[in-house]
């Protein structure tokens, strides 16, 4: 527990469980979209999949993670049709 307090005093905060679940969920969706796009030759689906896999590294707020993830998933849904 002292290590956690030391990290917090240095300004390093651990992500919440909701953030971790969202990052893993959108990463898996992104991986599936990338594989699907590669298999059927849809470049936009591939790039949306890459974006879904990588954007959690650039976003720190949990609410923003879910908003951007939902928007990218909507882009996948629109690209599918």
PyMOL Python script that loads the backbone (N, CA, C, O; Angstrom):
from pymol import cmd

cmd.read_pdbstr("""\
ATOM      1  N   UNK A   1       0.815  -1.181   0.000  1.00  0.00           N
ATOM      2  CA  UNK A   1       0.000   0.000   0.000  1.00  0.00           C
ATOM      3  C   UNK A   1       0.867   1.255   0.000  1.00  0.00           C
ATOM      4  O   UNK A   1       0.455   2.294  -0.517  1.00  0.00           O
ATOM      5  N   UNK A   2       2.046   1.167   0.568  1.00  0.00           N
ATOM      6  CA  UNK A   2       2.948   2.319   0.590  1.00  0.00           C
ATOM      7  C   UNK A   2       3.410   2.657  -0.826  1.00  0.00           C
ATOM      8  O   UNK A   2       3.632   3.823  -1.153  1.00  0.00           O
ATOM      9  N   UNK A   3       3.554   1.631  -1.661  1.00  0.00           N
ATOM     10  CA  UNK A   3       3.961   1.879  -3.051  1.00  0.00           C
ATOM     11  C   UNK A   3       2.903   2.656  -3.806  1.00  0.00           C
ATOM     12  O   UNK A   3       3.234   3.521  -4.617  1.00  0.00           O
ATOM     13  N   UNK A   4       1.636   2.365  -3.555  1.00  0.00           N
ATOM     14  CA  UNK A   4       0.541   3.079  -4.196  1.00  0.00           C
ATOM     15  C   UNK A   4       0.537   4.538  -3.774  1.00  0.00           C
ATOM     16  O   UNK A   4       0.326   5.421  -4.605  1.00  0.00           O
ATOM     17  N   UNK A   5       0.766   4.799  -2.507  1.00  0.00           N
ATOM     18  CA  UNK A   5       0.817   6.173  -2.024  1.00  0.00           C
ATOM     19  C   UNK A   5       2.017   6.912  -2.603  1.00  0.00           C
ATOM     20  O   UNK A   5       1.929   8.107  -2.885  1.00  0.00           O
ATOM     21  N   UNK A   6       3.120   6.224  -2.780  1.00  0.00           N
ATOM     22  CA  UNK A   6       4.299   6.839  -3.386  1.00  0.00           C
ATOM     23  C   UNK A   6       4.010   7.211  -4.831  1.00  0.00           C
ATOM     24  O   UNK A   6       4.382   8.298  -5.275  1.00  0.00           O
ATOM     25  N   UNK A   7       3.359   6.335  -5.564  1.00  0.00           N
ATOM     26  CA  UNK A   7       3.003   6.635  -6.952  1.00  0.00           C
ATOM     27  C   UNK A   7       2.048   7.812  -7.033  1.00  0.00           C
ATOM     28  O   UNK A   7       2.199   8.675  -7.898  1.00  0.00           O
ATOM     29  N   UNK A   8       1.063   7.855  -6.138  1.00  0.00           N
ATOM     30  CA  UNK A   8       0.103   8.954  -6.137  1.00  0.00           C
ATOM     31  C   UNK A   8       0.776  10.274  -5.790  1.00  0.00           C
ATOM     32  O   UNK A   8       0.393  11.317  -6.320  1.00  0.00           O
ATOM     33  N   UNK A   9       1.760  10.246  -4.920  1.00  0.00           N
ATOM     34  CA  UNK A   9       2.460  11.484  -4.578  1.00  0.00           C
ATOM     35  C   UNK A   9       3.301  11.981  -5.757  1.00  0.00           C
ATOM     36  O   UNK A   9       3.591  13.173  -5.850  1.00  0.00           O
ATOM     37  N   UNK A  10       3.689  11.080  -6.650  1.00  0.00           N
ATOM     38  CA  UNK A  10       4.433  11.469  -7.853  1.00  0.00           C
ATOM     39  C   UNK A  10       3.510  11.908  -8.983  1.00  0.00           C
ATOM     40  O   UNK A  10       3.978  12.324 -10.042  1.00  0.00           O
ATOM     41  N   UNK A  11       2.202  11.817  -8.762  1.00  0.00           N
ATOM     42  CA  UNK A  11       1.237  12.224  -9.784  1.00  0.00           C
ATOM     43  C   UNK A  11       0.836  11.108 -10.726  1.00  0.00           C
ATOM     44  O   UNK A  11       0.203  11.367 -11.750  1.00  0.00           O
ATOM     45  N   UNK A  12       1.189   9.872 -10.407  1.00  0.00           N
ATOM     46  CA  UNK A  12       0.836   8.729 -11.238  1.00  0.00           C
ATOM     47  C   UNK A  12      -0.410   8.084 -10.652  1.00  0.00           C
ATOM     48  O   UNK A  12      -0.392   7.580  -9.529  1.00  0.00           O
ATOM     49  N   UNK A  13      -1.489   8.106 -11.420  1.00  0.00           N
ATOM     50  CA  UNK A  13      -2.745   7.523 -10.954  1.00  0.00           C
ATOM     51  C   UNK A  13      -3.067   6.279 -11.762  1.00  0.00           C
ATOM     52  O   UNK A  13      -2.860   6.246 -12.975  1.00  0.00           O
ATOM     53  N   UNK A  14      -3.565   5.272 -11.096  1.00  0.00           N
ATOM     54  CA  UNK A  14      -3.960   4.046 -11.773  1.00  0.00           C
ATOM     55  C   UNK A  14      -5.341   4.228 -12.378  1.00  0.00           C
ATOM     56  O   UNK A  14      -6.181   4.916 -11.797  1.00  0.00           O
ATOM     57  N   UNK A  15      -5.593   3.622 -13.537  1.00  0.00           N
ATOM     58  CA  UNK A  15      -6.926   3.756 -14.150  1.00  0.00           C
ATOM     59  C   UNK A  15      -7.975   2.987 -13.359  1.00  0.00           C
ATOM     60  O   UNK A  15      -7.677   2.022 -12.655  1.00  0.00           O
ATOM     61  N   UNK A  16      -9.210   3.449 -13.500  1.00  0.00           N
ATOM     62  CA  UNK A  16     -10.319   2.797 -12.805  1.00  0.00           C
ATOM     63  C   UNK A  16     -10.663   1.477 -13.505  1.00  0.00           C
ATOM     64  O   UNK A  16     -10.292   1.274 -14.661  1.00  0.00           O
ATOM     65  N   UNK A  17     -11.365   0.588 -12.816  1.00  0.00           N
ATOM     66  CA  UNK A  17     -11.787  -0.660 -13.459  1.00  0.00           C
ATOM     67  C   UNK A  17     -12.674  -0.416 -14.678  1.00  0.00           C
ATOM     68  O   UNK A  17     -12.596  -1.163 -15.654  1.00  0.00           O
ATOM     69  N   UNK A  18     -13.513   0.616 -14.636  1.00  0.00           N
ATOM     70  CA  UNK A  18     -14.363   0.925 -15.788  1.00  0.00           C
ATOM     71  C   UNK A  18     -13.523   1.316 -16.997  1.00  0.00           C
ATOM     72  O   UNK A  18     -13.856   0.953 -18.126  1.00  0.00           O
ATOM     73  N   UNK A  19     -12.444   2.047 -16.773  1.00  0.00           N
ATOM     74  CA  UNK A  19     -11.546   2.434 -17.864  1.00  0.00           C
ATOM     75  C   UNK A  19     -10.866   1.196 -18.447  1.00  0.00           C
ATOM     76  O   UNK A  19     -10.792   1.041 -19.666  1.00  0.00           O
ATOM     77  N   UNK A  20     -10.376   0.323 -17.583  1.00  0.00           N
ATOM     78  CA  UNK A  20      -9.693  -0.885 -18.059  1.00  0.00           C
ATOM     79  C   UNK A  20     -10.626  -1.787 -18.862  1.00  0.00           C
ATOM     80  O   UNK A  20     -10.239  -2.325 -19.900  1.00  0.00           O
ATOM     81  N   UNK A  21     -11.852  -1.947 -18.377  1.00  0.00           N
ATOM     82  CA  UNK A  21     -12.829  -2.764 -19.100  1.00  0.00           C
ATOM     83  C   UNK A  21     -13.134  -2.152 -20.460  1.00  0.00           C
ATOM     84  O   UNK A  21     -13.204  -2.865 -21.460  1.00  0.00           O
ATOM     85  N   UNK A  22     -13.314  -0.843 -20.503  1.00  0.00           N
ATOM     86  CA  UNK A  22     -13.577  -0.169 -21.773  1.00  0.00           C
ATOM     87  C   UNK A  22     -12.416  -0.281 -22.738  1.00  0.00           C
ATOM     88  O   UNK A  22     -12.619  -0.517 -23.929  1.00  0.00           O
ATOM     89  N   UNK A  23     -11.200  -0.115 -22.240  1.00  0.00           N
ATOM     90  CA  UNK A  23     -10.021  -0.206 -23.104  1.00  0.00           C
ATOM     91  C   UNK A  23      -9.886  -1.614 -23.699  1.00  0.00           C
ATOM     92  O   UNK A  23      -9.583  -1.765 -24.883  1.00  0.00           O
ATOM     93  N   UNK A  24     -10.108  -2.622 -22.890  1.00  0.00           N
ATOM     94  CA  UNK A  24     -10.023  -4.003 -23.383  1.00  0.00           C
ATOM     95  C   UNK A  24     -11.161  -4.291 -24.360  1.00  0.00           C
ATOM     96  O   UNK A  24     -10.941  -4.898 -25.408  1.00  0.00           O
ATOM     97  N   UNK A  25     -12.362  -3.863 -24.023  1.00  0.00           N
ATOM     98  CA  UNK A  25     -13.523  -4.098 -24.885  1.00  0.00           C
ATOM     99  C   UNK A  25     -13.333  -3.458 -26.259  1.00  0.00           C
ATOM    100  O   UNK A  25     -13.503  -4.121 -27.282  1.00  0.00           O
ATOM    101  N   UNK A  26     -12.982  -2.175 -26.284  1.00  0.00           N
ATOM    102  CA  UNK A  26     -12.805  -1.498 -27.566  1.00  0.00           C
ATOM    103  C   UNK A  26     -11.574  -2.018 -28.310  1.00  0.00           C
ATOM    104  O   UNK A  26     -11.548  -2.012 -29.541  1.00  0.00           O
ATOM    105  N   UNK A  27     -10.566  -2.461 -27.582  1.00  0.00           N
ATOM    106  CA  UNK A  27      -9.408  -3.074 -28.229  1.00  0.00           C
ATOM    107  C   UNK A  27      -9.780  -4.373 -28.936  1.00  0.00           C
ATOM    108  O   UNK A  27      -9.316  -4.636 -30.045  1.00  0.00           O
ATOM    109  N   UNK A  28     -10.615  -5.179 -28.296  1.00  0.00           N
ATOM    110  CA  UNK A  28     -11.065  -6.434 -28.922  1.00  0.00           C
ATOM    111  C   UNK A  28     -11.956  -6.169 -30.138  1.00  0.00           C
ATOM    112  O   UNK A  28     -11.840  -6.843 -31.162  1.00  0.00           O
ATOM    113  N   UNK A  29     -12.840  -5.185 -30.012  1.00  0.00           N
ATOM    114  CA  UNK A  29     -13.680  -4.816 -31.152  1.00  0.00           C
ATOM    115  C   UNK A  29     -12.809  -4.315 -32.297  1.00  0.00           C
ATOM    116  O   UNK A  29     -13.046  -4.645 -33.459  1.00  0.00           O
ATOM    117  N   UNK A  30     -11.800  -3.517 -31.960  1.00  0.00           N
ATOM    118  CA  UNK A  30     -10.880  -3.014 -32.978  1.00  0.00           C
ATOM    119  C   UNK A  30     -10.107  -4.122 -33.657  1.00  0.00           C
ATOM    120  O   UNK A  30      -9.916  -4.095 -34.873  1.00  0.00           O
ATOM    121  N   UNK A  31      -9.660  -5.094 -32.886  1.00  0.00           N
ATOM    122  CA  UNK A  31      -8.936  -6.221 -33.472  1.00  0.00           C
ATOM    123  C   UNK A  31      -9.832  -7.010 -34.423  1.00  0.00           C
ATOM    124  O   UNK A  31      -9.405  -7.400 -35.510  1.00  0.00           O
ATOM    125  N   UNK A  32     -11.072  -7.241 -34.008  1.00  0.00           N
ATOM    126  CA  UNK A  32     -12.019  -7.963 -34.867  1.00  0.00           C
ATOM    127  C   UNK A  32     -12.307  -7.161 -36.135  1.00  0.00           C
ATOM    128  O   UNK A  32     -12.399  -7.736 -37.220  1.00  0.00           O
ATOM    129  N   UNK A  33     -12.450  -5.845 -36.011  1.00  0.00           N
ATOM    130  CA  UNK A  33     -12.712  -5.004 -37.180  1.00  0.00           C
ATOM    131  C   UNK A  33     -11.516  -5.001 -38.124  1.00  0.00           C
ATOM    132  O   UNK A  33     -11.683  -5.028 -39.343  1.00  0.00           O
ATOM    133  N   UNK A  34     -10.322  -4.969 -37.568  1.00  0.00           N
ATOM    134  CA  UNK A  34      -9.118  -5.007 -38.404  1.00  0.00           C
ATOM    135  C   UNK A  34      -9.044  -6.317 -39.184  1.00  0.00           C
ATOM    136  O   UNK A  34      -8.777  -6.324 -40.386  1.00  0.00           O
ATOM    137  N   UNK A  35      -9.281  -7.412 -38.491  1.00  0.00           N
ATOM    138  CA  UNK A  35      -9.238  -8.722 -39.157  1.00  0.00           C
ATOM    139  C   UNK A  35     -10.315  -8.836 -40.230  1.00  0.00           C
ATOM    140  O   UNK A  35     -10.065  -9.365 -41.313  1.00  0.00           O
ATOM    141  N   UNK A  36     -11.510  -8.342 -39.930  1.00  0.00           N
ATOM    142  CA  UNK A  36     -12.606  -8.370 -40.900  1.00  0.00           C
ATOM    143  C   UNK A  36     -12.261  -7.523 -42.120  1.00  0.00           C
ATOM    144  O   UNK A  36     -12.446  -7.959 -43.257  1.00  0.00           O
ATOM    145  N   UNK A  37     -11.761  -6.316 -41.883  1.00  0.00           N
ATOM    146  CA  UNK A  37     -11.400  -5.436 -42.988  1.00  0.00           C
ATOM    147  C   UNK A  37     -10.294  -6.015 -43.853  1.00  0.00           C
ATOM    148  O   UNK A  37     -10.307  -5.859 -45.074  1.00  0.00           O
ATOM    149  N   UNK A  38      -9.349  -6.676 -43.230  1.00  0.00           N
ATOM    150  CA  UNK A  38      -8.256  -7.289 -43.982  1.00  0.00           C
ATOM    151  C   UNK A  38      -8.751  -8.472 -44.817  1.00  0.00           C
ATOM    152  O   UNK A  38      -8.315  -8.673 -45.951  1.00  0.00           O
ATOM    153  N   UNK A  39      -9.668  -9.248 -44.237  1.00  0.00           N
ATOM    154  CA  UNK A  39     -10.170 -10.434 -44.928  1.00  0.00           C
ATOM    155  C   UNK A  39     -11.008 -10.078 -46.152  1.00  0.00           C
ATOM    156  O   UNK A  39     -10.894 -10.726 -47.192  1.00  0.00           O
ATOM    157  N   UNK A  40     -11.857  -9.039 -46.031  1.00  0.00           N
ATOM    158  CA  UNK A  40     -12.748  -8.701 -47.136  1.00  0.00           C
ATOM    159  C   UNK A  40     -12.229  -7.534 -47.976  1.00  0.00           C
ATOM    160  O   UNK A  40     -12.865  -7.155 -48.959  1.00  0.00           O
ATOM    161  N   UNK A  41     -11.096  -6.967 -47.607  1.00  0.00           N
ATOM    162  CA  UNK A  41     -10.499  -5.910 -48.409  1.00  0.00           C
ATOM    163  C   UNK A  41     -11.108  -4.531 -48.205  1.00  0.00           C
ATOM    164  O   UNK A  41     -11.138  -3.723 -49.133  1.00  0.00           O
ATOM    165  N   UNK A  42     -11.591  -4.258 -47.007  1.00  0.00           N
ATOM    166  CA  UNK A  42     -12.165  -2.938 -46.699  1.00  0.00           C
ATOM    167  C   UNK A  42     -11.155  -2.141 -45.889  1.00  0.00           C
ATOM    168  O   UNK A  42     -10.968  -2.376 -44.695  1.00  0.00           O
ATOM    169  N   UNK A  43     -10.507  -1.195 -46.559  1.00  0.00           N
ATOM    170  CA  UNK A  43      -9.468  -0.400 -45.916  1.00  0.00           C
ATOM    171  C   UNK A  43     -10.020   0.460 -44.776  1.00  0.00           C
ATOM    172  O   UNK A  43      -9.367   0.607 -43.743  1.00  0.00           O
ATOM    173  N   UNK A  44     -11.206   1.022 -44.952  1.00  0.00           N
ATOM    174  CA  UNK A  44     -11.769   1.883 -43.904  1.00  0.00           C
ATOM    175  C   UNK A  44     -12.021   1.079 -42.630  1.00  0.00           C
ATOM    176  O   UNK A  44     -11.764   1.569 -41.531  1.00  0.00           O
ATOM    177  N   UNK A  45     -12.515  -0.135 -42.765  1.00  0.00           N
ATOM    178  CA  UNK A  45     -12.734  -0.979 -41.585  1.00  0.00           C
ATOM    179  C   UNK A  45     -11.411  -1.314 -40.904  1.00  0.00           C
ATOM    180  O   UNK A  45     -11.333  -1.366 -39.676  1.00  0.00           O
ATOM    181  N   UNK A  46     -10.378  -1.537 -41.700  1.00  0.00           N
ATOM    182  CA  UNK A  46      -9.065  -1.808 -41.133  1.00  0.00           C
ATOM    183  C   UNK A  46      -8.577  -0.615 -40.314  1.00  0.00           C
ATOM    184  O   UNK A  46      -8.112  -0.786 -39.187  1.00  0.00           O
ATOM    185  N   UNK A  47      -8.680   0.580 -40.867  1.00  0.00           N
ATOM    186  CA  UNK A  47      -8.184   1.773 -40.177  1.00  0.00           C
ATOM    187  C   UNK A  47      -9.029   2.110 -38.951  1.00  0.00           C
ATOM    188  O   UNK A  47      -8.498   2.562 -37.937  1.00  0.00           O
ATOM    189  N   UNK A  48     -10.328   1.894 -39.039  1.00  0.00           N
ATOM    190  CA  UNK A  48     -11.165   2.095 -37.857  1.00  0.00           C
ATOM    191  C   UNK A  48     -10.795   1.080 -36.760  1.00  0.00           C
ATOM    192  O   UNK A  48     -10.812   1.405 -35.573  1.00  0.00           O
ATOM    193  N   UNK A  49     -10.466  -0.128 -37.168  1.00  0.00           N
ATOM    194  CA  UNK A  49     -10.017  -1.131 -36.203  1.00  0.00           C
ATOM    195  C   UNK A  49      -8.707  -0.736 -35.538  1.00  0.00           C
ATOM    196  O   UNK A  49      -8.541  -0.910 -34.330  1.00  0.00           O
ATOM    197  N   UNK A  50      -7.781  -0.208 -36.320  1.00  0.00           N
ATOM    198  CA  UNK A  50      -6.507   0.257 -35.750  1.00  0.00           C
ATOM    199  C   UNK A  50      -6.764   1.412 -34.788  1.00  0.00           C
ATOM    200  O   UNK A  50      -6.166   1.475 -33.714  1.00  0.00           O
ATOM    201  N   UNK A  51      -7.653   2.326 -35.175  1.00  0.00           N
ATOM    202  CA  UNK A  51      -7.982   3.458 -34.304  1.00  0.00           C
ATOM    203  C   UNK A  51      -8.601   2.968 -32.988  1.00  0.00           C
ATOM    204  O   UNK A  51      -8.277   3.482 -31.917  1.00  0.00           O
ATOM    205  N   UNK A  52      -9.485   1.981 -33.073  1.00  0.00           N
ATOM    206  CA  UNK A  52     -10.102   1.440 -31.858  1.00  0.00           C
ATOM    207  C   UNK A  52      -9.073   0.770 -30.952  1.00  0.00           C
ATOM    208  O   UNK A  52      -9.200   0.816 -29.729  1.00  0.00           O
ATOM    209  N   UNK A  53      -8.072   0.157 -31.537  1.00  0.00           N
ATOM    210  CA  UNK A  53      -7.061  -0.497 -30.724  1.00  0.00           C
ATOM    211  C   UNK A  53      -6.105   0.491 -30.071  1.00  0.00           C
ATOM    212  O   UNK A  53      -5.599   0.223 -28.981  1.00  0.00           O
ATOM    213  N   UNK A  54      -5.848   1.631 -30.714  1.00  0.00           N
ATOM    214  CA  UNK A  54      -4.803   2.531 -30.231  1.00  0.00           C
ATOM    215  C   UNK A  54      -5.285   3.758 -29.470  1.00  0.00           C
ATOM    216  O   UNK A  54      -4.522   4.312 -28.678  1.00  0.00           O
ATOM    217  N   UNK A  55      -6.514   4.202 -29.677  1.00  0.00           N
ATOM    218  CA  UNK A  55      -6.929   5.449 -29.054  1.00  0.00           C
ATOM    219  C   UNK A  55      -6.960   5.425 -27.521  1.00  0.00           C
ATOM    220  O   UNK A  55      -6.791   6.486 -26.921  1.00  0.00           O
ATOM    221  N   UNK A  56      -7.165   4.282 -26.850  1.00  0.00           N
ATOM    222  CA  UNK A  56      -7.143   4.340 -25.376  1.00  0.00           C
ATOM    223  C   UNK A  56      -5.804   4.808 -24.800  1.00  0.00           C
ATOM    224  O   UNK A  56      -5.754   5.275 -23.663  1.00  0.00           O
ATOM    225  N   UNK A  57      -4.733   4.689 -25.561  1.00  0.00           N
ATOM    226  CA  UNK A  57      -3.436   5.161 -25.079  1.00  0.00           C
ATOM    227  C   UNK A  57      -3.353   6.682 -25.056  1.00  0.00           C
ATOM    228  O   UNK A  57      -2.499   7.239 -24.366  1.00  0.00           O
ATOM    229  N   UNK A  58      -4.215   7.357 -25.791  1.00  0.00           N
ATOM    230  CA  UNK A  58      -4.171   8.814 -25.892  1.00  0.00           C
ATOM    231  C   UNK A  58      -5.228   9.505 -25.038  1.00  0.00           C
ATOM    232  O   UNK A  58      -5.197  10.728 -24.897  1.00  0.00           O
ATOM    233  N   UNK A  59      -6.152   8.758 -24.471  1.00  0.00           N
ATOM    234  CA  UNK A  59      -7.260   9.344 -23.721  1.00  0.00           C
ATOM    235  C   UNK A  59      -7.179   8.885 -22.265  1.00  0.00           C
ATOM    236  O   UNK A  59      -7.028   7.697 -21.984  1.00  0.00           O
ATOM    237  N   UNK A  60      -7.283   9.847 -21.346  1.00  0.00           N
ATOM    238  CA  UNK A  60      -7.150   9.514 -19.929  1.00  0.00           C
ATOM    239  C   UNK A  60      -8.489   9.462 -19.189  1.00  0.00           C
ATOM    240  O   UNK A  60      -8.599   8.764 -18.182  1.00  0.00           O
ATOM    241  N   UNK A  61      -9.507  10.183 -19.663  1.00  0.00           N
ATOM    242  CA  UNK A  61     -10.784  10.219 -18.958  1.00  0.00           C
ATOM    243  C   UNK A  61     -11.666   9.050 -19.399  1.00  0.00           C
ATOM    244  O   UNK A  61     -11.745   8.720 -20.582  1.00  0.00           O
ATOM    245  N   UNK A  62     -12.321   8.437 -18.419  1.00  0.00           N
ATOM    246  CA  UNK A  62     -13.162   7.277 -18.700  1.00  0.00           C
ATOM    247  C   UNK A  62     -14.350   7.645 -19.571  1.00  0.00           C
ATOM    248  O   UNK A  62     -14.665   6.915 -20.511  1.00  0.00           O
ATOM    249  N   UNK A  63     -15.019   8.753 -19.287  1.00  0.00           N
ATOM    250  CA  UNK A  63     -16.195   9.136 -20.068  1.00  0.00           C
ATOM    251  C   UNK A  63     -15.815   9.404 -21.522  1.00  0.00           C
ATOM    252  O   UNK A  63     -16.574   9.069 -22.431  1.00  0.00           O
ATOM    253  N   UNK A  64     -14.659   9.999 -21.744  1.00  0.00           N
ATOM    254  CA  UNK A  64     -14.222  10.286 -23.104  1.00  0.00           C
ATOM    255  C   UNK A  64     -13.840   9.000 -23.846  1.00  0.00           C
ATOM    256  O   UNK A  64     -14.037   8.893 -25.057  1.00  0.00           O
ATOM    257  N   UNK A  65     -13.298   8.035 -23.116  1.00  0.00           N
ATOM    258  CA  UNK A  65     -12.978   6.736 -23.705  1.00  0.00           C
ATOM    259  C   UNK A  65     -14.224   6.093 -24.289  1.00  0.00           C
ATOM    260  O   UNK A  65     -14.194   5.570 -25.403  1.00  0.00           O
ATOM    261  N   UNK A  66     -15.328   6.131 -23.533  1.00  0.00           N
ATOM    262  CA  UNK A  66     -16.562   5.508 -24.001  1.00  0.00           C
ATOM    263  C   UNK A  66     -17.219   6.308 -25.126  1.00  0.00           C
ATOM    264  O   UNK A  66     -17.803   5.718 -26.035  1.00  0.00           O
ATOM    265  N   UNK A  67     -17.136   7.626 -25.082  1.00  0.00           N
ATOM    266  CA  UNK A  67     -17.726   8.450 -26.138  1.00  0.00           C
ATOM    267  C   UNK A  67     -16.999   8.228 -27.466  1.00  0.00           C
ATOM    268  O   UNK A  67     -17.636   8.006 -28.496  1.00  0.00           O
ATOM    269  N   UNK A  68     -15.677   8.288 -27.438  1.00  0.00           N
ATOM    270  CA  UNK A  68     -14.899   8.092 -28.670  1.00  0.00           C
ATOM    271  C   UNK A  68     -15.049   6.655 -29.162  1.00  0.00           C
ATOM    272  O   UNK A  68     -15.168   6.427 -30.366  1.00  0.00           O
ATOM    273  N   UNK A  69     -15.046   5.695 -28.257  1.00  0.00           N
ATOM    274  CA  UNK A  69     -15.223   4.298 -28.648  1.00  0.00           C
ATOM    275  C   UNK A  69     -16.569   4.043 -29.296  1.00  0.00           C
ATOM    276  O   UNK A  69     -16.666   3.316 -30.286  1.00  0.00           O
ATOM    277  N   UNK A  70     -17.606   4.643 -28.734  1.00  0.00           N
ATOM    278  CA  UNK A  70     -18.941   4.488 -29.327  1.00  0.00           C
ATOM    279  C   UNK A  70     -18.998   5.136 -30.710  1.00  0.00           C
ATOM    280  O   UNK A  70     -19.626   4.599 -31.622  1.00  0.00           O
ATOM    281  N   UNK A  71     -18.346   6.287 -30.867  1.00  0.00           N
ATOM    282  CA  UNK A  71     -18.332   6.956 -32.168  1.00  0.00           C
ATOM    283  C   UNK A  71     -17.576   6.124 -33.207  1.00  0.00           C
ATOM    284  O   UNK A  71     -18.020   6.009 -34.350  1.00  0.00           O
ATOM    285  N   UNK A  72     -16.452   5.553 -32.820  1.00  0.00           N
ATOM    286  CA  UNK A  72     -15.710   4.707 -33.758  1.00  0.00           C
ATOM    287  C   UNK A  72     -16.484   3.431 -34.094  1.00  0.00           C
ATOM    288  O   UNK A  72     -16.450   2.971 -35.235  1.00  0.00           O
ATOM    289  N   UNK A  73     -17.174   2.860 -33.116  1.00  0.00           N
ATOM    290  CA  UNK A  73     -18.010   1.682 -33.381  1.00  0.00           C
ATOM    291  C   UNK A  73     -19.171   2.040 -34.310  1.00  0.00           C
ATOM    292  O   UNK A  73     -19.546   1.244 -35.171  1.00  0.00           O
ATOM    293  N   UNK A  74     -19.737   3.233 -34.138  1.00  0.00           N
ATOM    294  CA  UNK A  74     -20.791   3.685 -35.049  1.00  0.00           C
ATOM    295  C   UNK A  74     -20.231   3.834 -36.460  1.00  0.00           C
ATOM    296  O   UNK A  74     -20.909   3.517 -37.437  1.00  0.00           O
ATOM    297  N   UNK A  75     -19.000   4.316 -36.564  1.00  0.00           N
ATOM    298  CA  UNK A  75     -18.351   4.400 -37.874  1.00  0.00           C
ATOM    299  C   UNK A  75     -18.190   3.031 -38.507  1.00  0.00           C
ATOM    300  O   UNK A  75     -18.368   2.879 -39.716  1.00  0.00           O
ATOM    301  N   UNK A  76     -17.856   2.042 -37.708  1.00  0.00           N
ATOM    302  CA  UNK A  76     -17.760   0.663 -38.213  1.00  0.00           C
ATOM    303  C   UNK A  76     -19.117   0.169 -38.697  1.00  0.00           C
ATOM    304  O   UNK A  76     -19.216  -0.474 -39.743  1.00  0.00           O
ATOM    305  N   UNK A  77     -20.156   0.471 -37.936  1.00  0.00           N
ATOM    306  CA  UNK A  77     -21.505   0.038 -38.305  1.00  0.00           C
ATOM    307  C   UNK A  77     -21.936   0.695 -39.623  1.00  0.00           C
ATOM    308  O   UNK A  77     -22.514   0.036 -40.488  1.00  0.00           O
ATOM    309  N   UNK A  78     -21.656   1.978 -39.769  1.00  0.00           N
ATOM    310  CA  UNK A  78     -22.008   2.691 -40.991  1.00  0.00           C
ATOM    311  C   UNK A  78     -21.202   2.179 -42.170  1.00  0.00           C
ATOM    312  O   UNK A  78     -21.730   2.043 -43.274  1.00  0.00           O
ATOM    313  N   UNK A  79     -19.919   1.894 -41.943  1.00  0.00           N
ATOM    314  CA  UNK A  79     -19.055   1.385 -43.020  1.00  0.00           C
ATOM    315  C   UNK A  79     -19.478  -0.013 -43.459  1.00  0.00           C
ATOM    316  O   UNK A  79     -19.271  -0.397 -44.610  1.00  0.00           O
ATOM    317  N   UNK A  80     -20.057  -0.755 -42.560  1.00  0.00           N
ATOM    318  CA  UNK A  80     -20.474  -2.132 -42.880  1.00  0.00           C
ATOM    319  C   UNK A  80     -21.578  -2.155 -43.925  1.00  0.00           C
ATOM    320  O   UNK A  80     -21.635  -3.063 -44.755  1.00  0.00           O
ATOM    321  N   UNK A  81     -22.457  -1.155 -43.885  1.00  0.00           N
ATOM    322  CA  UNK A  81     -23.610  -1.143 -44.812  1.00  0.00           C
ATOM    323  C   UNK A  81     -23.262  -0.545 -46.125  1.00  0.00           C
ATOM    324  O   UNK A  81     -24.113  -0.460 -47.010  1.00  0.00           O
TER     325      UNK A  81
END
""", "prot")
cmd.dss("prot")
cmd.show_as("cartoon", "prot")
cmd.util.cbc("prot")
cmd.orient("prot")
